Amino acid sequence: MLEHRLRNARGLLAAMALLLVACQSGSPPGAGAIEAPAPVDSPTPSGATVEPREPSTLDGIYTAAQAQRGRRVFENTCSACHNTEDWQDELFLARWEGESVYRFWFYIYERMPDDAPPYSLPREQVSDVLTYILQLNGLPSGDGELGSDDDSIGQHWLYWGTPESVTSMVSKKKSRTGVE
């Protein structure tokens, strides 16, 4: 219990420090602002997929071989507490929809396996098991593997490939940038 409170307190302190640094950056308003993607003009027919205008999990960010390695990590480590249906559940998908791949990756890295200390899984295994989750949910593989360094992981957004995903992405980008 105490360890859980300490972990939460450390996270809160880190977030507050980051906010303080961001507020004191000295940049003029609007400098370096991210331009919001163009709004979706018309509704998409039900069941169709739409490609978002930013790098995402719909772009094939892993290889089939990497997802197979992730399957082995799941079978050897994760299956003690999870089954594959956990990662295909509506609540799970909704929880991570529109989040950065890095945030999801870090959640796994910091907290799994549950019965081990934080950061127990090697970074490569975290990337591998994450790609297995993407594959389980029908996201396409591609020509390159998802890296295990922060820069490689941080450049993608998590979308499950539905029209609602794209609508969610546009709304979140607008709220982050303040652009209507």
VMD Tcl script that draws the C-alpha trace (Angstrom):
set ca {
  {0.00 0.00 0.00}
  {2.78 2.41 0.95}
  {4.69 1.52 -2.22}
  {1.59 2.32 -4.31}
  {1.22 5.72 -2.58}
  {4.90 6.51 -3.10}
  {4.64 5.62 -6.80}
  {1.60 7.90 -7.18}
  {3.35 10.71 -5.29}
  {6.44 10.43 -7.50}
  {4.26 10.61 -10.61}
  {2.46 13.68 -9.31}
  {5.75 15.41 -8.46}
  {7.12 14.66 -11.93}
  {3.99 16.05 -13.58}
  {4.14 19.20 -11.46}
  {7.82 19.73 -12.27}
  {7.12 19.32 -15.99}
  {4.26 21.82 -15.80}
  {6.47 24.31 -13.96}
  {9.20 24.01 -16.59}
  {6.67 24.39 -19.40}
  {5.21 27.52 -17.82}
  {8.65 29.10 -17.44}
  {9.93 28.29 -20.90}
  {9.97 31.95 -21.94}
  {8.59 31.20 -25.39}
  {6.13 33.76 -26.76}
  {2.51 32.59 -27.01}
  {1.95 30.37 -30.03}
  {5.65 29.64 -30.58}
  {6.12 26.03 -31.51}
  {2.39 25.35 -31.40}
  {1.31 22.19 -33.10}
  {-1.08 22.77 -35.96}
  {-4.31 20.85 -35.55}
  {-5.30 18.46 -38.33}
  {-8.09 19.55 -40.64}
  {-11.54 18.60 -39.34}
  {-13.30 15.64 -40.86}
  {-15.80 17.17 -43.32}
  {-18.37 14.44 -43.62}
  {-19.31 11.40 -41.61}
  {-17.73 8.13 -42.64}
  {-20.00 5.22 -43.51}
  {-20.34 2.75 -40.67}
  {-17.63 0.09 -40.67}
  {-15.22 2.07 -42.88}
  {-11.80 3.03 -41.64}
  {-10.23 6.44 -42.02}
  {-6.54 7.22 -41.91}
  {-5.73 9.93 -39.37}
  {-3.49 12.83 -40.35}
  {-0.76 12.05 -37.80}
  {1.47 8.98 -37.31}
  {-0.55 6.27 -35.62}
  {-0.95 2.59 -35.00}
  {-2.93 2.43 -38.25}
  {0.35 2.98 -40.15}
  {1.85 -0.47 -39.55}
  {4.36 0.43 -36.82}
  {5.53 -3.12 -36.08}
  {6.45 -6.32 -37.92}
  {4.65 -9.64 -37.76}
  {7.87 -11.21 -36.39}
  {7.94 -8.65 -33.56}
  {4.32 -9.43 -32.65}
  {5.22 -13.14 -32.56}
  {7.99 -12.38 -30.07}
  {5.39 -10.41 -28.11}
  {3.12 -13.44 -28.13}
  {5.89 -15.48 -26.51}
  {6.37 -12.77 -23.85}
  {2.63 -12.88 -23.23}
  {2.59 -16.67 -22.94}
  {5.64 -16.80 -20.65}
  {4.92 -13.76 -18.47}
  {1.61 -11.98 -18.95}
  {-0.70 -15.00 -19.13}
  {-0.23 -15.58 -15.39}
  {-2.65 -12.67 -14.82}
  {-4.14 -11.81 -18.24}
  {-5.87 -13.51 -21.13}
  {-6.00 -12.16 -24.68}
  {-9.63 -11.10 -24.23}
  {-8.46 -8.54 -21.64}
  {-6.69 -6.67 -24.42}
  {-9.64 -6.79 -26.79}
  {-12.27 -5.66 -24.30}
  {-14.31 -2.52 -25.12}
  {-13.30 -0.80 -21.89}
  {-9.62 -1.49 -22.54}
  {-9.88 -0.15 -26.11}
  {-11.78 2.94 -24.98}
  {-9.27 3.60 -22.18}
  {-6.31 3.77 -24.57}
  {-8.03 5.24 -27.64}
  {-6.22 8.39 -28.80}
  {-3.41 8.10 -26.24}
  {0.22 8.18 -27.23}
  {1.82 4.81 -27.86}
  {4.54 5.93 -25.45}
  {2.04 6.39 -22.62}
  {0.68 2.87 -23.14}
  {4.21 1.48 -23.52}
  {5.34 3.19 -20.31}
  {2.29 1.91 -18.43}
  {3.34 -1.64 -19.27}
  {7.01 -0.93 -18.55}
  {6.36 0.64 -15.17}
  {3.62 -1.66 -13.86}
  {3.98 -5.12 -15.38}
  {4.25 -7.80 -14.38}
  {2.14 -6.90 -11.38}
  {4.01 -9.17 -8.99}
  {7.45 -7.77 -9.90}
  {9.24 -4.48 -9.22}
  {8.70 -1.59 -11.68}
  {10.78 -1.72 -14.85}
  {11.30 -5.49 -14.60}
  {10.58 -6.30 -18.24}
  {13.37 -5.40 -20.67}
  {12.40 -2.49 -22.94}
  {12.48 -4.72 -26.03}
  {10.00 -7.15 -24.46}
  {7.67 -4.28 -23.59}
  {7.71 -3.17 -27.24}
  {7.19 -6.74 -28.41}
  {4.21 -7.42 -26.15}
  {2.68 -4.06 -27.07}
  {2.85 -5.03 -30.76}
  {1.18 -8.35 -29.94}
  {-1.70 -6.35 -28.42}
  {-1.88 -4.27 -31.61}
  {-1.96 -7.44 -33.69}
  {-4.69 -8.99 -31.50}
  {-6.84 -5.97 -32.28}
  {-6.36 -6.23 -36.05}
  {-3.97 -3.32 -36.51}
  {-1.73 -3.77 -39.53}
  {1.91 -4.77 -39.37}
  {4.47 -2.99 -41.49}
  {8.06 -3.16 -42.69}
  {9.76 -1.80 -39.56}
  {9.74 -2.79 -35.91}
  {8.53 -0.55 -33.12}
  {11.69 0.53 -31.35}
  {12.32 0.43 -27.64}
  {13.87 3.90 -27.29}
  {11.70 6.83 -26.20}
  {11.94 8.68 -29.53}
  {10.81 5.69 -31.60}
  {7.88 4.93 -29.31}
  {6.77 8.52 -28.75}
  {6.01 9.49 -32.31}
  {2.81 7.45 -32.74}
  {-0.78 7.68 -31.47}
  {-2.97 4.75 -30.51}
  {-6.08 4.30 -32.69}
  {-7.97 1.09 -33.25}
  {-9.02 1.88 -36.84}
  {-12.66 2.92 -36.53}
  {-14.29 6.17 -37.67}
  {-14.78 6.96 -33.98}
  {-10.99 6.77 -33.60}
  {-10.46 9.54 -36.09}
  {-13.21 11.70 -34.62}
  {-11.63 11.20 -31.21}
  {-8.20 12.12 -32.58}
  {-9.46 15.37 -34.14}
  {-11.30 16.37 -30.95}
  {-8.30 15.65 -28.72}
  {-5.94 17.57 -31.01}
  {-8.31 20.56 -30.99}
  {-8.49 20.55 -27.21}
  {-4.68 20.23 -26.88}
  {-3.98 23.11 -29.27}
  {-7.03 25.30 -28.59}
  {-7.79 25.48 -32.33}
  {-11.42 25.21 -33.42}
}
mol new
graphics top color blue
foreach p $ca { graphics top sphere $p radius 0.5 }
foreach p [lrange $ca 0 end-1] q [lrange $ca 1 end] { graphics top cylinder $p $q radius 0.2 }
display resetview
